[in-house]
Amino acid sequence: MDTFLLSALCLLATWAVLAEGVTVQDGKFSFPLESVKKLKDLQELQEPHTRKSGGPAVPQVCSHQKFPEELKPVCKETNAREILHRLEAIAEDPSSCEICAFAACAGC
């Protein structure tokens, strides 16, 4: 009985990890790989940048209607352009993230 319970718990834990899928992390931010993949379609919109009331330059892609909601907190950062550039590298070749070739990817 104990072996069955332990096996069931292990199987449940494995399923929980797989259900979450691959996660991409950049500094304090963590995003689902599926959201990062959406950046590939928006790459041509990366320039120019707009300024928000004297604040830091915000990449134009941040205001696009198809920009993933999960990535919007990045747009408020002073280094948003650099973060999005790193995420775009993963979006260019998401299969390398799915096999954990990028150190920023977890949950494979």
Residue frames as a rotation matrix with the C-alpha (Angstrom) as fourth column:
MET 1
0.568 0.823 0.000 0.00
0.823 -0.568 0.000 0.00
0.000 0.000 -1.000 0.00
ASP 2
0.468 -0.462 -0.754 2.80
0.141 -0.803 0.579 2.44
-0.872 -0.378 -0.311 0.88
THR 3
-0.624 -0.714 0.318 4.57
0.388 0.070 0.919 1.68
-0.679 0.696 0.233 -2.40
PHE 4
-0.129 0.677 0.724 1.38
0.979 -0.027 0.200 2.38
0.155 0.735 -0.660 -4.33
LEU 5
0.786 0.442 -0.432 0.89
0.546 -0.824 0.152 5.70
-0.289 -0.355 -0.889 -2.51
LEU 6
0.051 -0.870 -0.490 4.50
0.080 -0.485 0.871 6.75
-0.996 -0.084 0.044 -3.09
SER 7
-0.669 -0.258 0.697 4.26
0.656 0.235 0.717 5.83
-0.349 0.937 0.012 -6.78
ALA 8
0.281 0.872 0.400 1.03
0.948 -0.318 0.027 7.78
0.151 0.372 -0.916 -7.14
LEU 9
0.717 -0.068 -0.694 2.56
0.275 -0.887 0.371 10.86
-0.641 -0.457 -0.617 -5.50
CYS 10
-0.387 -0.919 -0.072 5.61
0.185 -0.153 0.971 10.68
-0.904 0.362 0.229 -7.76
LEU 11
-0.489 0.293 0.821 3.42
0.872 0.190 0.451 10.35
-0.023 0.937 -0.349 -10.82
LEU 12
0.632 0.770 -0.090 1.29
0.774 -0.633 0.021 13.29
-0.041 -0.083 -0.996 -9.69
ALA 13
0.379 -0.583 -0.719 4.38
0.114 -0.741 0.662 15.46
-0.918 -0.333 -0.214 -9.09
THR 14
-0.669 -0.628 0.398 5.76
0.425 0.116 0.898 14.59
-0.610 0.769 0.190 -12.53
TRP 15
-0.073 0.741 0.667 2.44
0.985 -0.050 0.163 15.45
0.154 0.669 -0.727 -14.15
ALA 16
0.736 0.357 -0.575 2.34
0.520 -0.842 0.142 18.81
-0.434 -0.403 -0.806 -12.33
VAL 17
-0.135 -0.873 -0.469 5.80
0.052 -0.478 0.877 19.74
-0.990 0.094 0.110 -13.62
LEU 18
-0.759 -0.157 0.632 4.95
0.589 0.247 0.769 18.73
-0.277 0.956 -0.095 -17.18
ALA 19
0.246 0.948 0.203 1.63
0.968 -0.228 -0.108 20.57
-0.056 0.223 -0.973 -17.10
GLU 20
0.531 -0.099 -0.842 3.38
0.208 -0.947 0.243 23.86
-0.821 -0.304 -0.482 -16.41
GLY 21
0.876 -0.216 0.431 5.61
0.446 0.026 -0.895 23.41
0.182 0.976 0.119 -19.46
VAL 22
-0.112 -0.991 0.069 8.85
0.956 -0.126 -0.263 25.20
0.270 0.036 0.962 -20.17
THR 23
0.853 0.311 -0.419 9.49
0.454 -0.838 0.301 28.45
-0.258 -0.448 -0.856 -18.35
VAL 24
0.108 -0.802 0.588 11.85
0.688 -0.367 -0.626 31.18
0.718 0.472 0.512 -19.53
GLN 25
0.710 0.068 -0.701 13.50
0.644 -0.466 0.607 33.30
-0.286 -0.882 -0.374 -16.84
ASP 26
0.001 -0.699 0.715 15.30
0.595 -0.574 -0.562 36.60
0.803 0.427 0.415 -17.27
GLY 27
-0.757 -0.340 0.558 16.40
-0.231 -0.660 -0.715 38.18
0.612 -0.670 0.421 -14.02
LYS 28
-0.833 0.478 0.278 13.37
-0.294 0.043 -0.955 38.61
-0.469 -0.877 0.105 -11.78
PHE 29
0.009 0.870 -0.493 10.96
-0.966 -0.120 -0.230 37.78
-0.260 0.478 0.839 -14.61
SER 30
-0.813 -0.136 0.567 9.61
-0.046 0.984 0.170 34.35
-0.581 0.112 -0.806 -15.48
PHE 31
-0.113 0.754 -0.647 7.44
-0.918 -0.329 -0.223 33.62
-0.381 0.569 0.729 -18.53
PRO 32
0.426 0.292 0.857 5.85
0.068 0.934 -0.352 30.61
-0.902 0.208 0.378 -20.23
LEU 33
-0.649 -0.720 0.247 7.74
0.252 0.103 0.962 29.63
-0.718 0.686 0.115 -23.39
GLU 34
-0.099 0.698 0.709 4.50
0.988 0.151 -0.011 29.94
-0.115 0.700 -0.705 -25.36
SER 35
0.803 0.376 -0.462 4.34
0.378 -0.921 -0.092 33.68
-0.461 -0.101 -0.882 -24.55
VAL 36
-0.011 -0.905 -0.424 7.97
-0.191 -0.415 0.890 34.18
-0.982 0.090 -0.168 -25.57
LYS 37
-0.520 -0.148 0.841 7.32
0.675 0.533 0.511 32.38
-0.524 0.833 -0.177 -28.88
LYS 38
0.529 0.824 0.201 4.73
0.801 -0.407 -0.440 35.04
-0.281 0.394 -0.875 -29.73
LEU 39
0.354 -0.469 -0.809 7.52
-0.080 -0.877 0.474 37.64
-0.932 -0.103 -0.348 -29.92
LYS 40
-0.561 -0.622 0.546 8.80
0.455 0.319 0.831 36.11
-0.692 0.715 0.104 -33.14
ASP 41
0.017 0.673 0.740 5.73
0.998 -0.056 0.029 37.40
0.061 0.738 -0.672 -35.00
LEU 42
0.898 0.400 -0.182 6.23
0.427 -0.892 0.146 40.88
-0.104 -0.209 -0.972 -33.58
GLN 43
0.110 -0.974 -0.197 9.97
0.816 -0.025 0.578 41.32
-0.568 -0.225 0.792 -34.17
GLU 44
-0.337 -0.260 0.905 9.62
0.845 -0.507 0.169 43.77
0.415 0.821 0.391 -37.03
LEU 45
0.581 0.653 0.486 7.84
0.337 -0.737 0.587 46.13
0.741 -0.177 -0.648 -34.63
GLN 46
0.306 -0.516 -0.800 10.81
0.951 0.137 0.276 46.49
-0.032 -0.846 0.533 -32.25
GLU 47
-0.750 -0.560 -0.352 11.80
0.531 -0.827 0.184 49.94
-0.395 -0.049 0.918 -33.54
PRO 48
-0.344 -0.694 0.633 11.27
-0.076 -0.651 -0.755 52.82
0.936 -0.308 0.171 -32.98
HIS 49
-0.509 0.132 -0.851 10.90
0.843 0.274 -0.462 53.49
0.172 -0.953 -0.251 -29.27
THR 50
0.218 0.598 0.772 8.50
0.197 -0.801 0.565 55.90
0.956 0.029 -0.293 -27.67
ARG 51
-0.867 -0.495 -0.045 9.01
0.178 -0.225 -0.958 57.85
0.465 -0.839 0.283 -24.46
LYS 52
0.191 0.926 -0.327 6.40
0.752 0.076 0.655 57.87
0.631 -0.371 -0.681 -21.73
SER 53
0.888 0.323 0.327 6.22
0.109 -0.840 0.532 61.34
0.446 -0.437 -0.781 -20.18
GLY 54
0.448 -0.803 0.394 9.95
-0.800 -0.556 -0.224 61.87
0.399 -0.215 -0.891 -19.79
GLY 55
0.601 -0.181 0.779 10.54
-0.464 0.715 0.523 58.29
-0.651 -0.675 0.346 -18.64
PRO 56
-0.439 -0.831 0.341 12.64
-0.216 0.466 0.858 55.59
-0.872 0.304 -0.384 -20.23
ALA 57
-0.450 0.226 -0.864 12.28
-0.891 -0.039 0.453 54.65
0.069 0.973 0.219 -23.89
VAL 58
-0.019 0.558 0.830 9.61
-0.376 0.765 -0.523 51.97
-0.927 -0.322 0.195 -24.32
PRO 59
-0.931 -0.303 0.203 9.90
0.050 0.446 0.894 49.56
-0.362 0.842 -0.400 -27.26
GLN 60
-0.539 0.741 -0.399 7.07
-0.840 -0.442 0.314 50.12
0.056 0.505 0.861 -29.73
VAL 61
-0.562 0.291 -0.774 6.22
-0.096 0.907 0.411 46.42
0.822 0.305 -0.481 -29.65
CYS 62
-0.943 0.163 -0.289 4.96
0.319 0.205 -0.925 46.86
-0.091 -0.965 -0.245 -26.07
SER 63
-0.515 0.788 -0.336 1.93
-0.480 -0.590 -0.649 48.77
-0.710 -0.174 0.682 -27.31
HIS 64
-0.727 0.246 -0.641 1.04
-0.546 0.360 0.757 46.27
0.417 0.900 -0.128 -30.05
GLN 65
0.168 0.928 0.333 -2.36
-0.979 0.117 0.168 44.63
0.117 -0.355 0.928 -29.54
LYS 66
0.756 0.092 -0.648 -0.86
-0.185 0.980 -0.076 41.13
0.628 0.177 0.758 -29.99
PHE 67
-0.349 -0.902 0.254 1.91
-0.531 -0.033 -0.846 41.68
0.772 -0.430 -0.468 -27.43
PRO 68
-0.093 0.327 -0.940 1.56
0.470 0.847 0.248 38.91
0.878 -0.419 -0.232 -24.79
GLU 69
0.695 0.487 0.529 0.00
-0.233 -0.543 0.806 40.07
0.680 -0.684 -0.264 -21.51
GLU 70
0.868 -0.357 -0.345 2.49
0.493 0.547 0.677 37.99
-0.053 -0.758 0.650 -19.51
LEU 71
-0.061 -0.971 0.232 5.39
0.981 -0.101 -0.163 40.02
0.182 0.218 0.959 -20.96
LYS 72
0.503 0.362 0.785 3.94
0.395 -0.904 0.164 43.50
0.769 0.228 -0.597 -20.32
PRO 73
0.929 -0.194 -0.314 5.72
0.235 -0.345 0.909 43.99
-0.284 -0.918 -0.275 -16.95
VAL 74
0.031 -0.966 0.257 9.01
0.927 0.125 0.354 43.98
-0.374 0.228 0.899 -18.90
CYS 75
0.123 0.087 0.989 7.93
0.760 -0.649 -0.038 47.13
0.639 0.755 -0.146 -20.75
LYS 76
0.940 0.282 0.191 8.03
0.087 -0.741 0.665 49.11
0.330 -0.609 -0.722 -17.50
GLU 77
0.554 -0.806 -0.208 11.71
0.627 0.241 0.741 48.32
-0.547 -0.541 0.639 -16.94
THR 78
0.533 -0.441 -0.722 14.47
-0.484 -0.859 0.168 50.74
-0.694 0.260 -0.672 -17.88
ASN 79
-0.600 -0.791 -0.125 16.28
-0.608 0.349 0.713 47.92
-0.520 0.503 -0.690 -19.70
ALA 80
0.346 0.857 0.381 13.15
-0.300 0.486 -0.821 46.61
-0.889 0.170 0.425 -21.48
ARG 81
0.629 -0.136 -0.765 14.88
-0.776 -0.044 -0.629 46.68
0.052 0.990 -0.134 -24.85
GLU 82
-0.450 -0.887 -0.106 17.70
-0.858 0.463 -0.224 44.41
0.248 -0.010 -0.969 -23.65
ILE 83
-0.487 0.349 0.800 15.32
-0.391 0.732 -0.558 41.98
-0.781 -0.585 -0.220 -21.95
LEU 84
0.615 0.785 -0.075 13.13
-0.377 0.209 -0.902 41.74
-0.693 0.583 0.425 -25.05
HIS 85
0.273 -0.613 -0.742 16.24
-0.928 0.035 -0.370 41.23
0.253 0.789 -0.559 -27.19
ARG 86
-0.752 -0.557 0.351 17.24
-0.644 0.734 -0.215 38.23
-0.138 -0.388 -0.911 -25.05
LEU 87
-0.138 0.798 0.587 13.71
-0.204 0.557 -0.805 36.83
-0.969 -0.231 0.086 -25.19
GLU 88
0.630 0.339 -0.699 13.67
-0.710 -0.113 -0.695 37.27
-0.314 0.934 0.169 -28.97
ALA 89
-0.389 -0.841 -0.376 16.78
-0.907 0.421 -0.005 35.09
0.162 0.339 -0.927 -29.24
ILE 90
-0.772 0.205 0.602 14.79
-0.136 0.872 -0.470 32.30
-0.621 -0.445 -0.645 -27.61
ALA 91
0.289 0.951 -0.110 11.74
-0.267 -0.030 -0.963 33.06
-0.919 0.308 0.246 -29.77
GLU 92
0.097 -0.348 -0.933 13.90
-0.989 -0.136 -0.052 32.70
-0.109 0.928 -0.357 -32.90
ASP 93
-0.351 -0.287 -0.891 14.71
-0.425 0.897 -0.122 29.09
0.835 0.336 -0.436 -32.06
PRO 94
0.206 0.523 0.827 12.27
-0.964 -0.035 0.262 27.85
0.166 -0.852 0.497 -29.41
SER 95
0.811 0.085 -0.579 13.24
-0.108 0.994 -0.006 24.22
0.575 0.068 0.816 -29.98
SER 96
-0.244 -0.956 -0.161 16.60
0.153 0.126 -0.980 24.93
0.958 -0.263 0.116 -28.32
CYS 97
-0.477 0.160 0.864 14.73
-0.818 -0.441 -0.370 26.11
0.322 -0.883 0.341 -25.24
GLU 98
0.594 0.804 0.005 12.51
-0.767 0.565 0.303 23.07
0.241 -0.184 0.953 -25.27
ILE 99
0.661 -0.448 -0.602 15.63
0.366 0.893 -0.262 20.90
0.655 -0.047 0.754 -24.97
CYS 100
0.925 -0.192 -0.328 17.14
0.240 -0.374 0.896 23.27
-0.294 -0.907 -0.300 -22.38
ALA 101
0.177 -0.883 0.434 20.02
0.911 -0.021 -0.412 24.60
0.373 0.468 0.801 -24.52
PHE 102
-0.016 -0.106 0.994 19.39
-0.102 -0.989 -0.108 28.04
0.995 -0.103 0.005 -22.99
ALA 103
-0.814 -0.331 -0.477 20.30
0.430 0.208 -0.879 28.51
0.390 -0.920 -0.027 -19.35
ALA 104
-0.821 0.531 0.211 17.23
-0.571 -0.763 -0.302 30.75
0.001 -0.369 0.930 -19.02
CYS 105
0.000 0.865 -0.501 14.87
-0.708 0.354 0.611 27.85
0.706 0.355 0.613 -19.72
ALA 106
-0.862 -0.198 0.466 13.57
-0.486 0.583 -0.651 25.45
-0.143 -0.788 -0.599 -17.09
GLY 107
-0.039 0.912 0.408 10.94
-0.637 0.292 -0.714 22.77
-0.770 -0.287 0.569 -16.84
CYS 108
-0.140 -0.077 -0.987 12.05
-0.939 0.328 0.107 20.58
0.315 0.942 -0.118 -19.72
